[in-house]
Amino acid sequence: MNENEALKKVVILATGGTIAGQGAAGKTTGYKGGTLSIETIVDSAPGVEKLARIEAVQVCNTVSDSLTDKDWIHLANTINEMAPDPEIAGFVITHGTDTMDETAFFLNLVVKTEKPVVITGAMRPATATSADGPLNLYQAVLTAACPESVGKGVMVVFSDRIYGGRDVQKRSTYSVTALNQVEGGLLGVIRDEDIFYYYKSTRPHTVSSRFCVDGLEKLPKVGILYFHIDTDPALVSCMAELYEGLVIAGAGAGGTSRPVADEYKKLSIPRVIASRIACGPVTQHMASMSGSIAANNLPPQKAAVLLRLALTQTTDLEELKQIFAEY
């Protein structure tokens, strides 16, 4: 057995994003994402071949803003189908950062393996000065191949840090540390080839999650209404005609104007009250005053992910409340 054959296998599933982007030499803006192949990206990360045997799969090649629920389901099914292979130690997904937090939470709820699933990307295209993609990919493969990563759910590895898929958010439009975790602690950090885990998520995920995508071709449609001063209440009923569920991104702890609140109290579709604020929970006590479901500390986009999956199983208000309290 040669040295390479002794290494664990890590499957890289590429979806595109800035990590696969090209633009003017040295520039960080004006580039086109989802351009480079996964083979080119892997070749740009020196030493990654010493961490694991790499199997690269180009799932798609686009900016993450253009991904759909069908892409999510395909990605989850791909992982679930490949995961039983005893040669595979873990998975890495290369992904655009704009919607990385949504994909991470979705996969955290539906992949059925304890093997590490690690998502990474970049804030600078491959052609930029000091592109961050190669280091992020190297650290993601390192994490996916690490035995200590087993059972920790879907994770995001970005700029020396390991985040949980439930709690990670994009917090900057430009910084190489754009991915962060609000209020909750980091799962761990990476220094060279050493991984240090400090925390773990207490919420159900992966094999302990009730959700699955077996047999699903699409997810229920859920819309997000962002509240601001003078929001037209007519938007509530308009969105209710387009969607099967609604998330209100309220002010403060989920507050809205009385006219808006009066409108969404009339809805027959499930509605979740989240907050447009960066951190802190929306409690069920506050949401109950409008007959709605509290998002807890999930931001609106993640509340929408959970509601879409919950609606594949139930439309019962009390059961939906319990799901949001648990997850």
N, C-alpha and C positions, 0 to 999 in steps of 0.2 A: 504494500500500500504506500503510495507516494504521499508527500506532505499535504497536497491539495485534497486528496481523497479522504484524509483523516478529518478534514474540517466539516463542520455542520453546514447544512444547506439552508440558505435564506432566499425566499422568493420575493423579488421586487416587482410590484404591480404598478405600472406607470400610468398616470392619467393626464400628465401635462403640467401646466402652470408655469410660474416664473422660473422655476428650477430648470425647465426645458425651454427657456426663452432666449431669443437672440435680438440684438440691436446694435446700435453704433458702438464701436470699440470704446470701452471705458465708461459708458454712460449707464445710469441706473433708471432712466425714464425713456419713454418712446420706443420701447422694445415690443416684440411680438411674442407672447407666451405660447406654450404648447407647440414648439417648433422642432426641438432636438429629439432624437430617438433615445430610448432608455439606455441603449448600448453606449451611445456617446456620453451620456450623463455618468454612467458607471465608470467609463474610462477616465473621466475627469476627476475621480476621487482616488488619489494615490493610496495604495495600501489596503483598499477595501477587499481585494482578492485574498489577503492574508487573514481576514476575519472569518470568512465563510465561503462556501461554494455558492456562487450566485446563479440563480435562474431568473432571467428577466422576461417579463410579459408586458407587452404594450396593450393595456386595456383600452385606452383612448388617448388622444393628445390634443387637449383643449385648455382654455382658461377655466378656472373652477367656477366662475360665474355662469358658465354655460352647461354645467352638469345638471342632470335631471334625476328624478326618482328612479327611472329605469337604469341609469348608470349606477346608482347606489345599490339597487337590487342585484345587478349583474356583478358588481364588485363583491358584495357579501356572499353571493352564491359561489363565486370563484374561490373565495377563501374557504368556505364550508366544504366544498368539494375536494380541495387540495389538502386541507388540514389533517385528515387521517393518515397521510403518507408519513411513515416513521422516519424517513430521511429528512423531512422538513422540520427545522427547528423553530422557524418563525417567519413572519411576513413584514415587508416594508412597502408602504404605499407612497409614491411621490405625487404631490398634489399642490394645486395653487393655494395660497394662504387666505384668499378672500372668504372662502366658504369652508376652510379646513375644519373649523370648530363644529360646523353642522355635520359634515361627513364623519368626523371622529365620534360624535355622540350617537349618530345613527348606527354605525358599525359596532359601537360599544354595546348597543342594545340587541343586535341581531346576529353577530357572528357566534358560532357555536364551537369554540375551541378555547382551551386555556393557553395555547401557544401564543407567544407575543405577536401582536399586530401593532406595528409602529408606523405612524404617518409623519412625513416630513416634507419640506419644500424649501423655498428660498424667497428672500425679499429683493435680491438683486439677480438680474439675468446672468446667464453663463458668460456673456461677453463683457460684463462690467468689471471694473477694477475691484479687486478683493471680493469676488463673487462668493456668496456664503453657501451656495448649494453643495459643493464638494464636502465641506466639513459636516454639514447637516446630514448628508447621505451616509458618510462614514460613521457618524455617531448613531444613526438610525439602525444600520446593519449591526453594529457592535451591540446595541441594545436588544435587537431581535434575536441575536445568537446567544445572549446571556441566559444561563439557567435561572438566575434570580428574577428574570422578567416574566417567568411563567405565572399565569393566574392573576396578573395585575390589570387585565382588561385591555382595551384599546388605548394606546398612548400616543402622544405627540412629542417628538424629539426635535428641539429647535435651540440652536445656539447654546450648547452645553447643558440644557435643562430637559427634564422629562416631566411631562404634564399628563394628567388623567383626561381621557376623552370626554368625560361628563363636564368638566369644569374649565377646560381651556377656552380662551377667547383671543381673537385678534384685537390688539390694543393700540396699534400704531399703523399709520399709512406708509411709513418709510423705514422704520428702525429694523435692524437685523435681530432685535429682540422683540419683534412685534407680537409674537405669540406669548401669552402670559396666562396666569391663573388668578382669578379674582378671589380674594379672601382665603380660600383654601391653600394649604401649603403645597409646594412642589412635591411630586412623587420622589424625585431624586435629581442628582446632578452627575455630570460626566467630566472627568479630568483625564485626558489622554485615553488610555485603555481601561481605566478604572471607572466603574459605575457604583454610585452610592445611593441606595434607596433609603428614604426616611419615613414616608407616609404611604398609605393606600386608601383607595376609595371605599367607603362603607356602603354605597348604593349598589343594588343588583346590576350585574353586567354579564355579558357573554353567556356562559353556560348556566348562570343563575337567573338570567332574564327570562321573562315570560314571552317575549316577542320573538318571532321568526319570520322569514320571508319565503319559506317553502310554498311554492305554488303561486306566489304573488307576481303579477305583471306590472302593477302600479300601486301607488299609495293614495289614500283619500286626499283631496285637495283642502289645504288649510291656508287661510290668508292672515296677514298681520296688518293691523291698523295702528299707525303711529299717532298718538294723541298729542296735540299742541293747542295753544290758545286759539279759539275760534275754529276748531275742527268742525266741519259741517256734519251734523248728525245724519244727514242723508247717506253719507258714505257707509254707515253701518248696515243699513238695509240693502244698499247696492252690493256690498261685499257678501252679504248673506245669500244673495242670489247666485253668486259665483262659486262659493266655497261650501264645503261640508262641515267646516269648523272654523272658528275665528279666535285669534289671539289679539288682545288689546295691549299695546305697549303704552301703558299709562304713565302719568307723571308721578314722581315720588314713589309711594308704596302702591302704585297701580291706579292712582286717581284720575278721573276724567271730569268734564263738565257735566252738569245735571242733564242738559239736553242729550248729550252722547250716552250717558248712563241710562236715561229713559228709553232710548232706542235699543240698546243692546239687551235690556231686560225683556224686550218683546220677542227676541229671537228664539226660534225653536231649535236651532243648531247649537252644539256645544260651544262655549266660549271660555277662554282662559284669560285671566288677568295677570299680566306680567308688568315689568317696570322698564322704562327707558333708562333708568339710572344704572350706573356701572356695577353696583354691588348692593347686597341686602335682599332679604326675602319679602315676598308678598304673602301675607298670611291668609289662611282660609277664612278667618274671622272677617277680614276686610272684603274678600271676594264674595263671601256669603251674603253680604248686604246687597249684592247685585244678582244673586242666584247663579254665580259663576264658579269657576275652578281656579284655585290659586296656583300660580306657577312656581311658588316657593322661590328659590334663588336662581332659577333658570332664566337666562335672557330670552327675549321674545323669539329669536330664531331657533333656539333650542327647545323652547316650549312648543313651537310649531312642529318640530321633529317628533317630540314625544306624543303630541296629540294625533299626528298622522298615524303613528304606529298604534296608539291606543284605539283609534277608530276602526282599525282592522279587526278588533275584537269586541268592542262594545260601544254603545251610545248612551248607556245608563249614567246619569249624572253622578250618583254616589260612587259607582265603581271608578269613574274617571277621576273623581276627587282622590280616591284611595291610590290610584296609580301615580298621580302627581305627588302625593305625600310620600310614596315609597321610592320613586325613582328620581 
